[in-house]
Amino acid sequence: MSKRSWQEAELPSPRSAPGPSPQRATSTTSPHTYTSPAQSASPKKPRNSFDEPSLIAKAPSRPQRTNSTTNGATVDAKLPGISRKVKACAACRKQKIKCIMIGDPPCQRCKERGLSCRLNKSLQTLMSEDSKWKAAVTKDVTALYAAVEEIVRTLQLPSLPQMLVSTQDPAIFFDQEEQGNDPDDEDQSLDNSPKVTPVADNLSHVPIESLYQITGMRSLRASENITEDQSRICKQLRDTDFIARGLVKQEDAEHLANYYLSKLDPYIWHICPDYSDLESFRRRSPTLTACVLTVAALHDTKLGHLYSVCSKEYRRLVANAMFERKIDMEYLRALVLGSYWLSDISWTLSGYAIRRASEFHLRQYYHEIAESVRSPEKADPTKLQEAMDGIRVLYLLYICDHHLSILYGRSSIMRDNESYITGWEAYLACSLSTDADRRIAGQICLMYLMNQIRETLGPEDTSSVLPVSALTKIAGFERDLDDWIARFSRHNPSQYIGNWPNKGAVMHYHWAKLYLQSYVLRGLPESGAVIPEHFLENASAAVAAATAIINLLLDDKDAQIAIAYVPHHIHGMIAFACMFLLKIATKHSEQLFLDTVRFQRLINALAQHFKSTDVGKDHLIHRMAEGLEKMAETLGGPARSKNRVRVNGERSSQSLASPSQPVDTTVNLGKVTNGQTDVPDYGSLDPTAFDFGDPALGLGMPFFDFEGTTLDAGQAMWNFT
């Protein structure tokens, strides 16, 4: 029996079926027109027109193209994307067989068959090779520039202009190997270590550990047992040393490292006790090396021109390790040093360092130290030394955090009720504690007190005047500060910094007094402000404290030397004392019987001392000297009469001499002639007169607006909001 034709079966032919989409109507001349399987063979079962979309959907998949015909030619408009690394030659890829290639082409198959073995490079491969070439050229150019610069310096010729190209290694932003692109490689984000079952392991107190056990993702693991060497395998250690790249010469780097160890590290309580020279820094941490050289170049006048180079390198290394899974203790130490010395990035580094420090569980070291005090015979000397080093880093984080909190008028991050803060006496009772540890403990107690002052007197409510009831609280804090100075002002002289530990404690004492007593000026109206009578004695005490700070810097030799090496928070307290005196002298001198000419001479003498201070050109002191000198000029108007009367008709019994001053802080300024009682004319005041350097320093206080360091004669000169 013969088969029926399509017409006899009265079924629609696939050739006559209407297309389901405009693509079926494409011209047959197009190379992308596909032929339906039904055109070459009869179907095994009848189909109707409703089955055609299903038939088209099962057609072989092809790459989607965006076609545009110009003069009958089809143009592919798709742009190439970044692909994976190509590892198979063109001939093997065409045959879709495995390409066995050892090293460079030809592969094994092409070599046996005598074929032309060509390896098409992907865009990613081209970019990687280009970056490596640029990195090599940059190193060669940098080395050549350094050699020519040395020749120019030797021949005493004019110096070369700065290089226009960046000397930063461009290859650092690309992975050296295309890891993770090979499908045969294991997923690097998964932990392939043996998994523990919930029955065999106790329930973890860290919830993220449960998620880690379920998913196996290494990035979710709260803690890992790794060796000391493994903890240092991070991106910052794979970087090329910037000294080896020629950015800083070896002898200059050695000078800066020795400068830091001998002159700066004693002012931060010997936080780098295990380092003795440049090689010890380079061997352990490139980031710490860059940080130490940056801080030294900031202070050293001889190599101050290297500050910009070292600072860029330090920031680059910190940024490159920002998202690293693990960091080591030396990287954390570099963050602490940067937040302590570098005013422009201290706030950012401090917050980041505090967060990363939590990974080390540093507070556990305190419990080890406390246990060694209770049971000295059970203490392991090696572990105890490690615990002391770790707790010092933690204490420095706390001190830096509270220094910046006071300077910027912002809340601190680290809490005061931690056991390692309230139990600092166990830290001093350790057998390994030194006089530097006593100084650290003194700073901890002082920062704790000042934070309590801020929280008690209201850190946020800056618009209202303190109530009379606040006098009792202020008196209580005064007694606490007196107890503090009595306990922490007796240190042994240091072979590196002389008697500065004692003088520094006295300066911090006056600073805390000024911070406390100046709260009585909070919320006073801008015009016609009168200090309430019950706060007059406190205001006079604040003036005495500010004056004592300046006098100490002008009279004491140890303080004059130390001002070049102390951290920037001390420069902040000095600037605040000067600004406070200027505010008081311009608004409340009649009420407090103040001599504005005396203040003018004090501030001007301090400005001249800062000008003669031997520090690098980028140091904050240079900018402070200019600002203080202009500030002194504003107080140089006609002097006032001594025969001034208070509002209540009584003369103040509070002397301007500092209370409980252990050192002589008086300055012989000569005879002052007061001619008239008229208020000086400040109409010619320069609005941009006061510039204390980097705006990031801020010098902001809870009740003084120092964020914008300008004065406007047409408006209120200070903002007490």
C-alpha positions in Angstrom: 0.0 0.0 0.0 1.5 3.3 -1.1 1.9 6.3 1.2 -0.5 9.1 0.8 0.7 12.5 -0.2 0.4 15.6 1.9 -2.5 16.8 -0.3 -4.3 13.5 0.1 -3.9 13.6 3.9 -5.3 17.1 3.9 -2.6 18.2 6.3 -0.8 21.6 5.9 2.7 21.2 4.6 5.6 22.5 6.8 6.7 24.6 3.8 3.4 26.4 3.7 3.1 26.9 7.5 3.2 30.6 8.4 6.2 31.6 10.5 5.7 32.4 14.2 8.0 35.3 14.2 9.6 37.9 11.8 12.8 35.9 11.9 11.2 33.3 9.7 10.7 35.8 7.0 14.4 36.6 6.7 15.8 36.5 3.2 17.1 33.1 2.1 20.2 34.8 1.0 21.2 35.4 4.6 23.8 33.0 5.9 21.9 32.8 9.2 18.7 31.4 7.7 18.1 27.9 9.1 16.3 25.1 7.4 13.6 23.2 9.3 14.2 19.4 9.7 10.7 18.9 8.3 11.9 20.1 4.9 14.4 17.3 4.4 12.3 14.3 5.7 8.7 13.4 6.3 7.6 13.5 9.9 7.0 10.3 11.7 3.7 11.6 13.0 1.3 14.2 11.8 1.9 17.8 12.9 -0.3 20.8 12.7 0.5 24.4 12.6 0.3 24.8 16.3 3.4 22.5 16.7 5.6 24.7 14.6 6.8 27.0 17.4 7.9 24.0 19.4 9.8 22.8 16.3 11.6 26.1 16.0 12.5 26.2 19.7 14.3 22.9 19.3 16.5 24.2 16.5 20.3 24.1 17.3 21.3 27.1 19.4 23.5 29.7 17.7 25.1 32.8 19.1 22.8 35.7 19.0 23.9 38.5 16.7 22.8 42.0 16.0 22.7 42.1 12.2 22.7 45.3 10.1 22.9 44.9 6.3 24.9 47.4 4.3 25.1 46.6 0.5 24.1 43.1 1.2 26.8 42.4 3.8 26.0 41.5 7.4 27.9 43.4 10.1 28.4 41.9 13.6 28.0 44.8 16.1 28.8 42.8 19.3 31.9 44.1 21.2 34.4 41.7 22.5 34.3 41.1 26.3 37.0 40.0 28.8 37.3 36.3 28.5 39.1 33.6 30.3 42.7 32.7 29.6 43.0 30.7 26.3 45.0 27.5 26.9 44.2 25.6 23.7 45.5 26.3 20.2 43.3 27.2 17.3 43.6 23.7 15.6 42.6 21.8 18.7 39.8 24.2 19.5 38.4 23.7 16.0 38.4 20.0 16.4 37.2 20.3 20.0 39.8 18.0 21.4 42.1 18.4 24.4 45.2 20.5 23.6 48.3 19.1 25.4 50.7 22.0 25.5 53.8 22.0 27.7 55.1 25.6 27.9 55.0 27.5 24.6 53.5 26.3 21.2 53.5 24.0 19.4 51.2 21.5 21.2 51.7 17.8 21.1 49.1 17.1 18.4 50.3 19.9 16.1 53.9 18.8 16.5 53.1 15.2 15.6 51.0 16.1 12.5 53.2 19.0 11.4 50.4 21.5 11.7 50.7 25.2 12.4 50.1 25.7 16.1 48.7 29.1 16.8 47.5 30.3 20.2 44.9 33.1 20.1 45.4 35.4 23.0 42.3 36.7 24.8 41.8 40.2 25.9 42.6 39.4 29.5 45.9 37.9 28.4 46.8 40.9 26.4 46.0 43.2 29.3 48.1 41.1 31.7 51.1 41.1 29.3 50.7 44.8 28.7 50.7 45.6 32.4 53.8 43.5 33.0 55.6 45.3 30.2 54.6 48.7 31.6 55.7 47.7 35.1 59.2 46.7 33.7 59.5 49.9 31.8 58.4 52.0 34.8 61.1 50.3 37.0 63.7 51.0 34.3 62.8 54.6 33.9 62.7 55.1 37.7 66.1 53.6 38.1 67.4 55.7 35.3 65.9 58.9 36.8 67.4 58.1 40.2 70.9 57.6 38.6 70.7 60.9 36.6 69.4 62.7 39.8 72.4 61.4 41.7 74.8 62.7 38.9 73.1 66.1 39.0 73.4 66.3 42.7 77.1 65.3 42.6 77.9 67.9 39.9 75.8 70.5 41.8 73.6 71.2 38.7 70.0 72.4 38.8 67.7 69.7 40.0 65.6 67.7 37.6 61.8 68.3 37.3 59.5 65.8 38.9 58.6 62.7 36.9 55.3 63.1 35.0 54.6 59.4 35.1 53.6 57.5 38.2 56.3 55.5 39.8 53.8 53.1 41.3 54.1 49.6 40.1 51.1 49.1 37.7 51.4 45.3 37.9 50.2 45.4 41.5 46.6 45.9 40.4 46.6 42.7 38.3 46.9 39.2 39.5 50.2 37.6 38.5 48.5 34.4 37.5 45.1 33.8 36.2 44.0 31.7 39.1 40.5 30.6 39.4 39.8 30.6 35.7 40.7 26.9 35.1 37.6 24.7 35.6 39.9 22.0 36.9 40.9 24.2 39.9 39.0 23.9 43.1 36.9 26.7 44.3 39.2 28.9 46.3 36.3 30.3 48.3 35.5 26.9 49.8 37.3 25.3 52.7 38.4 21.8 51.7 39.5 20.9 55.3 37.6 18.0 57.0 34.2 19.1 58.1 33.0 18.5 61.7 29.5 17.1 62.3 27.2 18.9 64.7 27.3 15.8 66.9 31.1 15.7 67.2 31.5 19.5 67.8 30.0 21.6 70.5 27.6 24.4 69.6 29.7 27.4 68.8 29.0 30.7 70.6 29.7 32.6 67.3 26.6 32.3 65.0 28.7 32.8 61.9 30.5 29.5 62.6 27.2 27.7 62.1 26.8 29.3 58.7 30.4 28.4 57.9 29.8 24.7 58.8 26.8 24.6 56.5 28.2 26.4 53.5 31.9 25.7 53.8 32.8 29.2 52.6 36.1 30.2 54.0 35.3 33.9 54.1 32.6 33.2 56.7 34.9 31.5 59.2 35.2 33.6 62.4 38.6 32.2 63.4 41.3 30.0 61.9 44.2 28.2 63.4 47.1 29.4 61.3 50.8 29.6 61.9 52.7 32.8 62.3 54.1 32.5 58.8 50.7 31.9 57.2 49.3 34.9 58.9 51.7 37.1 57.0 50.8 35.8 53.6 48.8 38.8 52.5 48.9 41.1 49.5 51.0 43.7 51.2 53.8 41.2 51.6 53.7 40.3 47.9 54.4 43.9 46.9 57.7 45.0 45.7 59.7 47.0 48.3 59.6 50.6 47.3 63.2 51.0 48.5 64.2 48.2 46.1 62.2 50.0 43.3 64.5 53.1 43.8 61.9 55.5 45.1 63.9 56.0 48.3 67.7 55.4 48.4 69.0 52.8 50.8 71.1 55.2 52.8 68.2 57.7 53.1 65.9 54.9 54.3 68.5 53.8 56.9 68.8 57.4 58.2 65.0 57.8 58.5 64.6 54.4 60.3 67.4 55.3 62.8 65.8 58.8 63.2 62.5 57.2 64.1 63.9 54.7 66.6 66.1 57.2 68.4 63.9 60.3 68.5 60.2 59.4 67.8 59.6 55.9 69.2 60.2 57.0 72.8 57.4 59.5 72.5 55.0 56.6 71.7 56.2 54.5 74.6 58.6 52.3 72.5 55.9 50.6 70.6 58.5 49.0 68.3 60.8 47.3 70.8 61.8 44.4 68.5 63.3 46.6 65.8 66.8 47.9 65.7 67.4 49.1 62.1 65.9 49.4 58.6 66.6 45.8 57.7 64.5 44.5 60.7 61.6 46.6 59.5 61.9 45.5 55.8 62.3 41.8 56.8 59.0 41.8 58.7 56.5 44.3 57.2 56.6 46.6 54.1 53.7 48.5 55.5 55.3 49.2 58.8 58.5 50.2 57.0 56.7 52.7 54.9 54.9 54.0 57.9 58.0 54.5 60.0 59.8 56.3 57.1 56.8 58.5 56.5 56.6 59.6 60.2 60.4 60.2 60.2 60.4 62.2 57.0 57.6 64.4 58.5 59.8 65.4 61.3 63.3 65.3 59.8 64.5 68.5 58.2 67.3 66.8 56.3 65.1 64.4 54.4 61.8 66.1 54.6 61.4 66.1 50.8 60.8 62.4 51.0 57.7 62.7 53.0 55.4 62.8 50.0 57.0 59.7 48.4 56.8 57.7 51.7 53.3 58.9 52.4 52.0 57.7 49.0 53.6 54.3 49.5 52.2 53.9 53.0 48.7 54.8 51.8 49.0 52.4 48.9 50.0 49.5 51.0 47.3 50.2 53.6 44.7 50.4 50.8 45.9 47.2 49.0 45.4 45.2 52.2 42.0 46.7 53.0 40.0 43.6 51.9 42.6 41.0 52.8 41.1 38.1 54.8 44.0 38.1 57.2 46.5 40.7 58.4 49.4 40.4 60.8 50.3 42.2 63.9 52.9 44.4 62.2 50.3 45.7 59.7 48.1 46.6 62.7 51.1 48.3 64.4 51.5 50.3 61.2 47.9 51.5 61.4 48.4 52.5 65.1 51.5 54.5 64.3 49.8 56.3 61.4 46.8 57.2 63.5 49.1 58.6 66.3 51.4 60.7 64.1 49.7 61.6 60.8 47.0 64.2 61.5 45.5 64.2 58.0 44.5 60.5 58.0 44.5 59.7 61.8 40.7 59.6 62.1 40.3 57.1 59.2 43.2 54.9 60.3 42.0 54.8 63.9 38.6 53.5 63.1 39.9 51.0 60.7 42.6 49.8 63.1 40.1 49.3 65.9 37.9 47.1 63.7 40.8 45.0 62.4 42.3 44.7 65.9 39.2 42.7 67.0 40.4 39.8 64.9 43.4 39.4 67.2 41.4 39.1 70.4 43.9 41.4 72.1 41.9 41.8 75.3 42.6 38.1 76.1 46.2 39.2 76.7 45.0 41.2 79.7 43.6 38.1 81.3 47.0 36.3 80.8 48.8 39.2 82.4 46.3 39.3 85.3 46.8 35.6 85.8 50.6 36.0 85.8 50.2 38.5 88.6 48.1 36.1 90.7 50.3 33.1 90.0 53.8 34.3 89.0 55.2 30.7 89.2 52.9 29.5 86.4 53.7 32.3 83.9 55.5 31.4 80.7 58.1 34.2 80.0 57.7 34.0 76.2 53.9 34.1 76.3 53.9 36.8 78.9 56.2 39.0 76.7 53.8 38.4 73.8 50.9 39.3 76.0 52.5 42.6 77.1 53.3 43.6 73.5 49.7 42.8 72.4 48.1 44.7 75.3 50.3 47.8 74.6 48.9 47.9 71.0 45.4 47.6 72.4 46.0 50.4 74.9 47.5 52.6 72.1 44.3 52.1 70.1 42.2 53.2 73.1 44.4 56.3 73.6 44.3 57.3 70.0 40.6 56.8 69.8 40.0 59.1 72.8 42.5 61.7 71.7 40.7 62.0 68.4 37.3 61.9 70.1 38.2 65.0 72.1 39.9 66.8 69.2 36.9 66.3 66.9 34.2 66.5 69.5 32.8 63.1 68.4 32.0 60.0 70.3 34.7 57.4 70.9 34.5 53.9 69.6 36.1 51.9 72.3 34.2 51.4 75.5 35.4 52.5 78.9 33.8 49.7 80.9 36.1 46.9 79.6 38.0 45.0 82.2 41.4 45.8 80.6 40.6 49.5 81.1 39.2 49.5 84.6 41.8 46.9 85.7 44.9 48.7 84.5 46.6 48.2 87.9 47.1 44.5 87.1 48.9 45.7 83.9 51.3 47.7 86.0 51.8 44.9 88.5 53.2 42.6 85.8 56.8 41.7 86.2 57.6 42.9 82.7 56.1 46.4 83.1 58.4 49.4 82.6 58.2 53.1 83.2 56.8 53.4 79.7 53.9 51.2 80.8 53.3 53.7 83.7 53.0 56.5 81.2 50.6 54.4 79.1 48.5 53.7 82.2 48.5 57.4 83.0 47.1 58.2 79.6 44.4 55.6 80.0 43.2 57.0 83.3 43.3 60.6 81.9 41.3 59.7 78.8 38.8 57.8 80.9 38.3 60.9 83.1 38.0 63.2 80.2 35.5 61.0 78.5 33.5 60.9 81.8 33.6 64.7 81.8 32.2 64.8 78.3 29.5 62.3 79.0 28.4 63.9 82.3 28.4 67.5 81.2 26.6 66.8 78.0 28.4 66.1 74.7 25.5 66.9 72.5 23.6 69.6 74.3 25.8 72.5 73.3 23.1 75.2 73.1 22.1 75.5 76.8 24.0 77.0 79.6 25.2 74.7 82.4 22.9 74.7 85.4 24.2 75.7 88.8 24.0 72.1 89.9 26.9 71.3 87.5 29.3 73.0 89.9 29.2 70.0 92.2 30.1 67.7 89.3 32.9 70.0 88.1 34.3 70.1 91.7 34.3 66.3 91.8 36.2 66.1 88.5 38.7 68.7 89.7 39.5 66.4 92.7 39.9 63.4 90.3 42.4 65.4 88.2 44.4 66.4 91.2 44.6 62.8 92.3 45.7 61.8 88.7 48.6 64.3 88.6 49.7 63.3 92.1 50.0 59.7 91.0 51.3 60.0 87.4 53.7 62.9 87.5 56.6 61.1 89.1 58.5 59.2 86.3 62.2 58.4 86.0 64.1 60.5 83.6 64.5 58.9 80.2 67.8 58.6 78.4 66.0 59.5 75.1 63.5 62.3 76.1 64.9 63.6 79.4 62.3 64.7 81.9 59.5 65.0 79.3 57.4 62.2 80.9 56.9 64.4 84.0 56.5 67.7 82.0 54.1 66.0 79.6 52.0 64.8 82.5 51.8 68.4 83.8 50.8 69.7 80.4 48.0 67.1 80.1 46.9 68.1 83.6 46.5 71.7 82.5 44.8 70.6 79.3 42.3 68.5 81.2 41.6 71.5 83.6 41.0 73.8 80.6 38.7 71.2 79.0 36.7 70.9 82.2 36.4 74.5 83.3 35.7 75.9 79.8 32.4 74.1 79.8 31.0 77.0 81.9 31.1 79.1 78.7 28.9 76.8 76.8 25.6 78.2 75.5 26.4 81.9 76.2 24.8 84.3 73.7 26.9 85.6 70.9 26.4 89.3 71.6 26.5 90.9 75.0 27.5 87.6 76.7 28.0 87.8 80.4 29.4 84.9 82.4 27.1 83.9 85.2 28.5 85.0 88.6 28.6 81.5 90.0 30.8 80.4 87.1 33.3 83.3 87.3 35.8 81.4 89.3 35.7 78.4 86.9 36.2 80.8 84.0 39.3 82.2 85.7 40.6 78.7 86.4 40.2 77.9 82.6 42.2 81.0 81.8 44.9 80.0 84.3 45.1 76.5 82.7 45.4 77.8 79.2 48.1 80.3 80.3 50.1 77.6 82.1 50.2 75.4 78.9 51.8 78.3 76.9 54.2 79.2 79.8 55.3 75.6 80.1 56.2 75.5 76.4 58.1 78.8 76.6 60.0 78.2 79.9 60.8 74.5 80.1 63.7 73.1 78.1 62.3 69.6 77.9 59.0 70.8 76.6 60.7 73.0 74.0 62.6 70.0 72.6 59.6 67.7 72.8 57.2 69.9 70.9 59.0 68.9 67.6 58.3 65.2 68.3 55.1 64.9 70.2 51.9 63.6 68.4 49.5 65.9 66.7 46.9 65.8 69.5 49.2 67.9 71.7 49.4 70.5 69.0 45.6 70.4 69.0 45.5 71.2 72.7 48.0 74.0 72.3 45.9 75.6 69.5 42.8 75.2 71.6 44.4 77.0 74.6 45.5 79.9 72.3 42.1 80.2 70.7 40.4 80.1 74.1 42.6 83.0 75.4 41.7 85.0 72.3 38.0 84.4 72.8 38.1 85.3 76.5 40.3 88.4 75.8 37.9 89.7 73.1 34.6 89.1 75.0 35.1 88.8 78.7 38.3 90.7 79.6 36.4 93.4 81.4 34.5 90.9 83.5 37.6 88.7 84.3 40.1 91.6 84.7 42.3 90.2 81.9 45.3 91.9 80.3 45.0 91.4 76.5 48.4 92.7 75.8 49.9 90.0 78.0 48.0 87.4 76.1 49.2 89.0 72.8 52.8 88.7 73.9 52.4 85.1 75.1 50.8 84.0 71.8 53.4 85.9 69.7 56.3 84.4 71.7 54.8 80.9 71.1 54.6 81.6 67.4 58.2 82.7 67.3 59.2 79.5 69.1 57.3 77.4 66.6 59.0 79.2 63.8 62.4 78.2 65.2 61.4 74.6 65.8 63.5 72.2 63.6 61.0 70.0 61.9 60.2 68.9 58.3 58.6 71.4 55.9 55.3 69.5 55.9 54.9 69.4 59.7 51.9 71.0 61.3 54.0 73.3 63.4 54.9 75.5 60.4 51.2 76.2 59.7 50.5 76.8 63.4 53.3 79.4 63.6 51.7 81.4 60.8 48.3 81.2 62.3 49.4 82.0 65.9 51.4 85.1 64.6 48.3 86.5 62.9 46.3 85.7 66.0 48.7 87.7 68.1 48.3 90.7 65.8 44.6 90.8 66.5 45.3 91.3 70.2 47.9 94.1 69.6 45.4 97.0 69.9 45.2 99.6 72.7 45.6 98.1 76.2 43.0 98.4 78.9 43.0 100.1 82.2 43.6 98.1 85.4 40.9 100.0 87.3 38.0 97.8 86.0 35.0 96.9 88.1 33.1 93.7 88.0 29.4 93.5 87.7 29.0 92.6 91.3 31.5 95.3 92.4 34.1 92.7 93.7 37.5 92.0 92.5 38.4 88.4 91.5 40.3 86.5 94.1 41.4 83.9 91.5 45.0 84.3 90.4 46.1 83.7 86.9 48.9 81.6 88.2 48.3 77.9 87.6 46.9 75.9 90.5 49.2 73.3 91.9 51.9 74.2 89.3 54.9 72.0 90.0 57.2 74.0 87.6 57.8 77.7 87.2 55.5 78.8 84.4 55.8 82.6 84.8 57.1 84.6 81.9 58.8 88.0 82.4 57.1 90.0 79.7 58.3 93.4 80.9 56.3 96.3 82.1 52.9 96.6 80.5 51.5 100.1 80.1 47.7 100.3 79.9 46.6 103.6 78.4 42.8 103.4 77.9 39.8 101.3 78.4 38.4 101.4 74.8 37.8 98.0 73.2 40.4 97.4 70.3 39.2 97.8 66.8 38.9 94.5 65.0 37.3 95.8 61.9 40.5 95.2 59.8 40.7 91.5 60.8 41.6 89.2 58.0 38.8 86.6 57.6 41.4 84.0 56.6 43.9 84.9 59.2 43.9 81.7 61.2 45.0 78.6 59.3 46.3 75.7 61.4 47.1 73.4 58.5 45.2 70.5 57.2 41.4 71.0 57.6 41.2 67.3 58.5 42.7 68.0 61.8 39.7 70.0 62.7 40.5 70.9 66.3 36.8 70.6 66.9 35.5 70.7 70.4 32.0 70.1 71.8 31.4 73.8 72.3 34.0 75.6 70.1 33.7 75.7 66.4 37.2 75.1 65.2 36.2 73.1 62.1 36.5 76.3 60.0 39.6 78.1 61.2 38.6 81.6 60.1 37.4 84.7 61.9 34.9 87.1 60.5 34.8 90.6 61.9 31.3 91.2 60.8 29.9 88.3 62.8 30.5 86.6 66.1 34.2 85.5 66.2 33.4 82.2 67.9 30.5 79.8 67.8 29.6 78.5 71.2 26.8 76.3 69.9 
